[in-house]
Amino acid sequence: MRPQNTGWSVGLDIGGTKTLAVLLDPTGAPGDQLRLPTERGAEAVVDTAATAAADLLARADLHADQLTGIGIGLPGIVDPTTGRVEHAVNLGIATGIPLAERVAEAVHRRLNGRGGAAPVPVRVENDLNAAALGAAHLRGPGSGDLAFLALGTGLAAGLVLDGRLRRGAGGAAGEIGHLVYQPGGRPCPCGQRGCLEQYASGSALLAAWPGPGDRPAPVALFESADAGDPAAVTIRTEFAEAVATAVRVLLLTTDVAQVVIGGGVSELGSPLVDLVRARLDHAARESRFLASMRMAERVDLAPRGVPVGAVGAALVGRKES
């Protein structure tokens, strides 16, 4: 039987290797989820997004006129006002395309008469911003000030301040990965040397500890450190210190209530956040000022089992950004 209520939304988190989709019910609770491989190129991205959205609607027996919108979070330069996306290098999109418009048209074609004379509204947002919205939403009331710190290929943060996204004048708010951490240190693709991203990211760990090919570098490193390998212990400690620095930067510049760690490296779980908290506590023992900020208590991991970025994208789809 067709549900009579309205106010549903679909969120899509489109990454370089996978597309995660989630259905958000009218109360804001996540429902059905879907995972598809991401294919490179504008046409493939549009097709995957439309397929994921249409499949979720079909599973829930929902019609287009029951949706408030579809939201998409993805990397690159995103214009939330026009729906254009460019320089999404990991997706094979270089020149600007009206992604929101094209996905709306593709979804409309796929629905095959499942209600709605006009295309469902589609809105786009940077993936980190969407993840920050999703993390705040999933943490519940009182999470209006939050930073989502993504430890992935790079290092950056999405910011929710006073309950709203803070993109910055040029959309670069939260790009703390390109703060110089070690002057004259490792070269960064941005043209600087010693950027924090080169010490506190998944790529940094892979470079420092390639490990065996059958396990991700972070997992291999932590296992070797737990087994007592001195080199692994040193690298792990240096990595935790760099991540702790990223947390301190966010707390000292924005004073958010919570820094939520996400991204691929966060799959390490409690061992990662415990080490970061330990480094923050160590710094606090040497500074009464830092101790007063209780930084270690303000760090947590993104919730597991729910695609945070897709949830945030669904909120974008219903204009809650």
GUSE-99353 format. One line per field, with one value per residue (C-alpha): residue in one letter; x, z, y. Coordinates in steps of 0.5 Angstrom, whole numbers, padded with zeros to 4 digits. Example, Ala and Ser with C-alpha at 12.3 -4.5 7.8 and 13.67 -1.06 7.14 Angstrom:
code = (a / s);
east = (0025 / 0027);
up = (0016 / 0014);
north = (-0009 / -0002);
This chain:
code = (m / r / p / q / n / t / g / w / s / v / g / l / d / i / g / g / t / k / t / l / a / v / l / l / d / p / t / g / a / p / g / d / q / l / r / l / p / t / e / r / g / a / e / a / v / v / d / t / a / a / t / a / a / a / d / l / l / a / r / a / d / l / h / a / d / q / l / t / g / i / g / i / g / l / p / g / i / v / d / p / t / t / g / r / v / e / h / a / v / n / l / g / i / a / t / g / i / p / l / a / e / r / v / a / e / a / v / h / r / r / l / n / g / r / g / g / a / a / p / v / p / v / r / v / e / n / d / l / n / a / a / a / l / g / a / a / h / l / r / g / p / g / s / g / d / l / a / f / l / a / l / g / t / g / l / a / a / g / l / v / l / d / g / r / l / r / r / g / a / g / g / a / a / g / e / i / g / h / l / v / y / q / p / g / g / r / p / c / p / c / g / q / r / g / c / l / e / q / y / a / s / g / s / a / l / l / a / a / w / p / g / p / g / d / r / p / a / p / v / a / l / f / e / s / a / d / a / g / d / p / a / a / v / t / i / r / t / e / f / a / e / a / v / a / t / a / v / r / v / l / l / l / t / t / d / v / a / q / v / v / i / g / g / g / v / s / e / l / g / s / p / l / v / d / l / v / r / a / r / l / d / h / a / a / r / e / s / r / f / l / a / s / m / r / m / a / e / r / v / d / l / a / p / r / g / v / p / v / g / a / v / g / a / a / l / v / g / r / k / e / s);
east = (0000 / 0003 / 0004 / 0000 / 0005 / 0010 / 0016 / 0021 / 0028 / 0034 / 0041 / 0047 / 0054 / 0058 / 0066 / 0071 / 0070 / 0063 / 0056 / 0052 / 0045 / 0040 / 0032 / 0030 / 0023 / 0019 / 0021 / 0029 / 0030 / 0035 / 0031 / 0033 / 0040 / 0044 / 0051 / 0053 / 0060 / 0062 / 0064 / 0068 / 0066 / 0060 / 0055 / 0057 / 0056 / 0049 / 0047 / 0049 / 0046 / 0039 / 0039 / 0041 / 0035 / 0030 / 0032 / 0031 / 0024 / 0022 / 0024 / 0020 / 0014 / 0014 / 0012 / 0016 / 0010 / 0012 / 0019 / 0021 / 0028 / 0034 / 0041 / 0048 / 0054 / 0061 / 0068 / 0070 / 0068 / 0060 / 0056 / 0050 / 0046 / 0046 / 0048 / 0054 / 0060 / 0067 / 0074 / 0071 / 0078 / 0076 / 0070 / 0073 / 0069 / 0074 / 0070 / 0063 / 0057 / 0050 / 0050 / 0043 / 0039 / 0042 / 0041 / 0034 / 0032 / 0035 / 0031 / 0025 / 0026 / 0027 / 0021 / 0016 / 0010 / 0011 / 0008 / 0010 / 0009 / 0015 / 0022 / 0024 / 0028 / 0036 / 0041 / 0048 / 0053 / 0061 / 0061 / 0065 / 0059 / 0054 / 0058 / 0058 / 0050 / 0049 / 0054 / 0050 / 0043 / 0045 / 0048 / 0041 / 0039 / 0044 / 0049 / 0049 / 0056 / 0060 / 0066 / 0067 / 0074 / 0075 / 0081 / 0082 / 0086 / 0087 / 0085 / 0079 / 0073 / 0066 / 0063 / 0056 / 0056 / 0050 / 0046 / 0048 / 0054 / 0059 / 0062 / 0067 / 0067 / 0070 / 0068 / 0074 / 0072 / 0075 / 0081 / 0086 / 0090 / 0094 / 0096 / 0104 / 0105 / 0112 / 0116 / 0120 / 0117 / 0114 / 0112 / 0104 / 0101 / 0098 / 0105 / 0107 / 0112 / 0110 / 0102 / 0098 / 0095 / 0102 / 0102 / 0095 / 0091 / 0090 / 0095 / 0100 / 0100 / 0100 / 0107 / 0110 / 0107 / 0105 / 0104 / 0102 / 0097 / 0091 / 0090 / 0089 / 0095 / 0092 / 0090 / 0097 / 0100 / 0096 / 0097 / 0105 / 0105 / 0101 / 0105 / 0111 / 0114 / 0119 / 0118 / 0111 / 0110 / 0114 / 0109 / 0103 / 0105 / 0107 / 0100 / 0096 / 0100 / 0098 / 0091 / 0091 / 0094 / 0088 / 0083 / 0086 / 0086 / 0079 / 0077 / 0082 / 0079 / 0072 / 0070 / 0065 / 0062 / 0064 / 0070 / 0067 / 0072 / 0070 / 0073 / 0077 / 0082 / 0076 / 0074 / 0080 / 0075 / 0076 / 0084 / 0085 / 0080 / 0084 / 0090 / 0088 / 0085 / 0091 / 0096 / 0091 / 0091 / 0099 / 0099 / 0093 / 0098 / 0103 / 0098 / 0093 / 0090 / 0089 / 0087 / 0081 / 0078 / 0077 / 0079 / 0080 / 0072 / 0070 / 0073 / 0069 / 0068 / 0062 / 0057 / 0058 / 0053 / 0050 / 0052 / 0053 / 0055 / 0049 / 0044 / 0047 / 0046 / 0039 / 0038 / 0041 / 0035 / 0030 / 0033 / 0036 / 0043);
up = (0000 / -0002 / 0004 / 0005 / 0009 / 0006 / 0008 / 0006 / 0003 / 0000 / 0001 / -0003 / -0001 / -0007 / -0006 / -0011 / -0010 / -0007 / -0007 / 0000 / 0000 / 0005 / 0006 / 0011 / 0014 / 0016 / 0023 / 0021 / 0022 / 0017 / 0014 / 0008 / 0006 / -0001 / -0003 / -0010 / -0014 / -0016 / -0023 / -0026 / -0031 / -0030 / -0034 / -0030 / -0023 / -0025 / -0027 / -0021 / -0017 / -0020 / -0020 / -0012 / -0011 / -0015 / -0012 / -0005 / -0007 / -0010 / -0004 / 0001 / -0004 / -0004 / -0010 / -0012 / -0009 / -0002 / -0003 / 0000 / -0004 / -0006 / -0003 / -0006 / -0002 / -0006 / -0006 / -0011 / -0012 / -0010 / -0011 / -0007 / -0010 / -0017 / -0016 / -0020 / -0019 / -0022 / -0020 / -0017 / -0019 / -0015 / -0019 / -0026 / -0026 / -0028 / -0032 / -0029 / -0030 / -0027 / -0023 / -0019 / -0025 / -0029 / -0023 / -0022 / -0030 / -0029 / -0023 / -0026 / -0032 / -0028 / -0023 / -0029 / -0027 / -0019 / -0018 / -0019 / -0025 / -0024 / -0022 / -0015 / -0013 / -0012 / -0008 / -0008 / -0002 / -0001 / 0002 / 0009 / 0010 / 0009 / 0014 / 0019 / 0018 / 0019 / 0025 / 0029 / 0027 / 0029 / 0036 / 0037 / 0040 / 0043 / 0038 / 0034 / 0035 / 0032 / 0027 / 0023 / 0022 / 0016 / 0016 / 0009 / 0003 / 0006 / 0012 / 0013 / 0017 / 0016 / 0021 / 0024 / 0028 / 0032 / 0028 / 0021 / 0016 / 0016 / 0009 / 0009 / 0005 / -0001 / 0001 / 0005 / 0012 / 0015 / 0011 / 0016 / 0013 / 0009 / 0016 / 0016 / 0022 / 0021 / 0017 / 0011 / 0012 / 0007 / 0001 / 0000 / -0007 / -0005 / -0006 / 0001 / 0005 / 0012 / 0012 / 0017 / 0012 / 0011 / 0018 / 0020 / 0014 / 0011 / 0006 / 0011 / 0014 / 0008 / 0006 / 0013 / 0014 / 0007 / 0011 / 0007 / 0002 / 0005 / 0010 / 0010 / 0013 / 0019 / 0021 / 0020 / 0023 / 0030 / 0030 / 0029 / 0035 / 0039 / 0038 / 0040 / 0034 / 0036 / 0029 / 0029 / 0036 / 0034 / 0027 / 0031 / 0037 / 0031 / 0028 / 0034 / 0036 / 0029 / 0029 / 0036 / 0033 / 0028 / 0034 / 0038 / 0032 / 0031 / 0038 / 0039 / 0033 / 0033 / 0040 / 0038 / 0043 / 0040 / 0034 / 0031 / 0028 / 0021 / 0015 / 0013 / 0018 / 0024 / 0022 / 0027 / 0032 / 0040 / 0039 / 0035 / 0039 / 0046 / 0043 / 0041 / 0047 / 0051 / 0047 / 0048 / 0056 / 0055 / 0053 / 0058 / 0064 / 0061 / 0060 / 0065 / 0059 / 0055 / 0061 / 0062 / 0055 / 0057 / 0050 / 0051 / 0053 / 0047 / 0042 / 0039 / 0033 / 0028 / 0029 / 0026 / 0022 / 0019 / 0013 / 0016 / 0010 / 0006 / 0012 / 0012 / 0005 / 0006 / 0010 / 0005 / 0000 / 0005 / 0006 / 0013 / 0011);
north = (0000 / 0007 / 0011 / 0017 / 0022 / 0027 / 0030 / 0024 / 0026 / 0022 / 0023 / 0021 / 0021 / 0020 / 0018 / 0016 / 0009 / 0008 / 0012 / 0011 / 0013 / 0013 / 0015 / 0020 / 0019 / 0025 / 0025 / 0025 / 0018 / 0014 / 0008 / 0004 / 0004 / 0003 / 0002 / 0002 / 0003 / 0010 / 0010 / 0016 / 0021 / 0026 / 0021 / 0016 / 0020 / 0022 / 0015 / 0012 / 0018 / 0017 / 0009 / 0010 / 0015 / 0011 / 0004 / 0007 / 0010 / 0003 / -0001 / 0004 / 0004 / 0012 / 0016 / 0023 / 0027 / 0025 / 0027 / 0034 / 0033 / 0029 / 0032 / 0030 / 0031 / 0030 / 0033 / 0038 / 0045 / 0045 / 0051 / 0050 / 0056 / 0054 / 0046 / 0046 / 0042 / 0043 / 0040 / 0034 / 0030 / 0024 / 0023 / 0025 / 0031 / 0037 / 0042 / 0045 / 0041 / 0043 / 0036 / 0038 / 0039 / 0033 / 0028 / 0031 / 0030 / 0023 / 0021 / 0024 / 0019 / 0013 / 0014 / 0012 / 0015 / 0014 / 0020 / 0028 / 0032 / 0036 / 0033 / 0032 / 0038 / 0036 / 0040 / 0039 / 0040 / 0039 / 0032 / 0035 / 0040 / 0035 / 0030 / 0035 / 0036 / 0029 / 0028 / 0034 / 0031 / 0024 / 0027 / 0030 / 0036 / 0040 / 0039 / 0045 / 0047 / 0041 / 0040 / 0034 / 0032 / 0027 / 0023 / 0020 / 0021 / 0028 / 0032 / 0037 / 0039 / 0041 / 0046 / 0047 / 0053 / 0056 / 0050 / 0052 / 0050 / 0055 / 0055 / 0061 / 0067 / 0063 / 0056 / 0054 / 0054 / 0048 / 0047 / 0046 / 0040 / 0046 / 0049 / 0049 / 0043 / 0042 / 0048 / 0046 / 0039 / 0034 / 0037 / 0038 / 0038 / 0045 / 0047 / 0048 / 0044 / 0041 / 0041 / 0038 / 0034 / 0030 / 0028 / 0027 / 0023 / 0016 / 0018 / 0020 / 0013 / 0009 / 0013 / 0012 / 0005 / 0001 / -0005 / -0012 / -0011 / -0015 / -0010 / -0003 / 0001 / 0004 / -0003 / -0006 / 0000 / -0001 / -0008 / -0008 / -0002 / -0007 / -0012 / -0008 / -0006 / 0000 / 0004 / 0002 / 0005 / 0012 / 0013 / 0011 / 0016 / 0022 / 0021 / 0021 / 0028 / 0030 / 0029 / 0032 / 0038 / 0038 / 0038 / 0043 / 0048 / 0047 / 0048 / 0054 / 0057 / 0055 / 0053 / 0048 / 0043 / 0037 / 0035 / 0028 / 0024 / 0021 / 0019 / 0012 / 0012 / 0013 / 0005 / 0004 / 0006 / 0007 / 0005 / 0011 / 0016 / 0014 / 0015 / 0022 / 0024 / 0021 / 0026 / 0032 / 0030 / 0030 / 0037 / 0039 / 0037 / 0042 / 0048 / 0050 / 0054 / 0048 / 0044 / 0049 / 0047 / 0040 / 0038 / 0030 / 0030 / 0034 / 0029 / 0023 / 0018 / 0019 / 0014 / 0007 / 0003 / 0010 / 0013 / 0020 / 0024 / 0021 / 0023 / 0030 / 0030 / 0028 / 0034 / 0038 / 0036 / 0038 / 0045 / 0044 / 0047);
